[in-house]
Amino acid sequence: MGNRLFPSLLENLGEDLEGKPFIDILTRLEQLRLIENHKDWLKLRETRNMVIHEYPFNSNEIIAGLNLLNVQFSLLKTIWLSLKEYAENRFNLN
């Protein structure tokens, strides 16, 4: 979502994203009230990185990260549903 959906949505709204860092994209989504808090997305990315960048022999870290992802899933789902509803309404995709 972060690498493709967020920029795509903003570009379709006419936003100029040329050369803007990802934090600016998150901040703009927050300003438009499409995400509640940009820091939530940064936490999701941090958890994802913890899981995918962990070495296989460090199973305790991987398990901790997967458990955290399980808890954070509802936040991810909420962000997805919010963006989906917004896009459907804004771009008449129903």
C-alpha positions as CSV (number, residue, x, y, z in Angstrom):
1,M,0.0,0.0,0.0
2,G,2.7,2.4,1.0
3,N,4.8,2.2,-2.1
4,R,2.1,2.1,-4.7
5,L,-1.4,2.9,-3.4
6,F,-0.6,6.0,-1.4
7,P,1.3,7.8,-4.2
8,S,-1.2,6.6,-6.8
9,L,-4.1,7.9,-4.8
10,L,-2.5,11.3,-4.3
11,E,-1.4,11.6,-7.9
12,N,-5.0,11.0,-9.0
13,L,-6.0,13.8,-6.7
14,G,-3.6,16.1,-8.6
15,E,-0.9,16.1,-6.0
16,D,2.6,16.7,-7.2
17,L,4.8,14.1,-5.6
18,E,7.9,14.6,-7.7
19,G,10.9,14.3,-5.4
20,K,8.9,14.2,-2.2
21,P,10.0,11.9,0.6
22,F,7.7,9.2,1.8
23,I,7.1,11.0,5.1
24,D,5.5,13.9,3.1
25,I,3.2,11.5,1.4
26,L,2.1,10.1,4.8
27,T,1.7,13.6,6.2
28,R,-0.5,14.6,3.2
29,L,-2.7,11.5,3.7
30,E,-3.0,12.5,7.3
31,Q,-4.0,16.0,6.4
32,L,-6.7,14.6,4.1
33,R,-7.8,12.4,6.9
34,L,-7.2,9.3,4.9
35,I,-5.0,7.9,7.6
36,E,-5.5,8.8,11.3
37,N,-1.8,9.2,12.2
38,H,1.3,8.9,9.9
39,K,3.2,7.5,12.9
40,D,0.9,4.4,12.8
41,W,2.1,3.6,9.3
42,L,5.7,4.1,10.3
43,K,5.2,1.6,13.1
44,L,3.7,-0.9,10.7
45,R,6.7,-0.6,8.4
46,E,9.0,-1.0,11.4
47,T,7.3,-4.2,12.3
48,R,7.4,-5.5,8.8
49,N,11.1,-4.8,8.6
50,M,11.7,-6.6,11.9
51,V,10.0,-9.7,10.4
52,I,11.5,-9.8,6.9
53,H,15.0,-8.7,7.8
54,E,15.5,-11.1,10.7
55,Y,17.8,-14.0,10.3
56,P,16.1,-17.5,10.3
57,F,18.1,-18.7,13.3
58,N,16.7,-15.9,15.4
59,S,13.3,-17.4,15.7
60,N,12.3,-15.5,18.9
61,E,12.6,-12.2,17.1
62,I,10.6,-13.5,14.1
63,I,7.9,-14.9,16.4
64,A,7.7,-11.6,18.3
65,G,7.4,-9.7,15.0
66,L,4.7,-12.0,13.7
67,N,2.8,-11.7,17.0
68,L,3.0,-7.9,16.7
69,L,1.8,-8.0,13.1
70,N,-1.1,-10.0,14.2
71,V,-2.0,-7.3,16.7
72,Q,-1.5,-4.6,14.1
73,F,-3.6,-6.3,11.4
74,S,-6.7,-4.4,12.5
75,L,-4.9,-1.1,12.0
76,L,-3.8,-2.2,8.5
77,K,-7.3,-3.3,7.7
78,T,-8.8,0.0,8.9
79,I,-6.4,2.0,6.7
80,W,-7.1,-0.2,3.7
81,L,-10.9,0.1,4.1
82,S,-10.7,3.9,4.6
83,L,-8.7,4.4,1.4
84,K,-10.9,2.0,-0.5
85,E,-14.1,3.8,0.6
86,Y,-12.6,7.2,-0.2
87,A,-11.4,6.1,-3.7
88,E,-14.8,4.6,-4.5
89,N,-16.6,7.7,-3.5
90,R,-14.2,10.2,-4.9
91,F,-13.7,8.5,-8.2
92,N,-17.2,7.0,-8.6
93,L,-15.9,3.5,-8.6
94,N,-19.1,1.9,-7.2
